[in-house]
Amino acid sequence: MTKARDTANLTGSGVGLSLLDIDAGTDIGAALVDADLMIVDDGAGGTNRKATMSRLATYMGGKITSGSLVFIASSGAISNAASVQFREQDGHFDSSKFDHYEFRLQAVTPATDNTALYCQTSTNDGSAYATSSGDYHHAGTADQVGLLLNEGYAAGSDTNEFGISGTFHLLSPHLSSVYTTGLSVCTIFYTSGGIYHTTHDDSAASARLAAENTNAVKFSFNSGNIESGEIVMYGIANGT
């Protein structure tokens, strides 16, 4: 049986809502992309117009409230990589939206046993990083080659050792008037059998000893590659 249509609402100037029946339409059969189109009423009682999904994404992005934790990017599954980078040129840093950033580490495991994981900073979008001893201080005045994530216990890759899992906070990297600082709260598997230690005090704090605008960071071990794991980046919205 053919569905009855409300032709009384069909006029030369528009189509009544009762005539719209999307149930019988064909599903797009794929994920929505920026170029897909939708129909919107341009203001109450306005003109129906088409808009792209990218406009919706821009609108939703503008509605992020201050303090919200917003997903930015993931390294994906790491496989024997020298480092993992997050850069402004890839859309990972945006000071117009975020004041601080949070990185979630899932079993970031070194290829070389008994190593330290560092986050090193860049002011030129990853073309070069500060990597010299003394460029950073950790837990007071200890010279370091980066913001250190695993204080006191080296990350392991031996049997039943699963590297580092936890959270690393990068604070105010865009401010050129103060030091960029990092705070690590991580579980480190450092001996066979799953023995671990969680950093939770001032020994987890590090600072880049230069007041500069950081727009890229690189995670790497002080020896060897990153064998496996994943690092996910979030931004803490500033509400602007």
Secondary structure, 3 states (H helix, E strand, C coil): CCCCCCHHHEECCEECHHHCCCCCCCCCCCCCCCCCEEEEEECCCCEEEEEEHHHHHHHHHCCCCCCCEEEEEECCCEEEECCEEEEHHHCCCCCCCEEEEEEEEEEEEECCCCECEEEEEECCCCCCCCCCCCCEEECCCEEECCEECCCCCCECCCCCCCCEEEEEEEECCCCCCCEEEEEEEEEEEEECCCEEEECCCHHHEEEEEEECCCCEEEEEECCCCEEEEEEEEEEEECCC
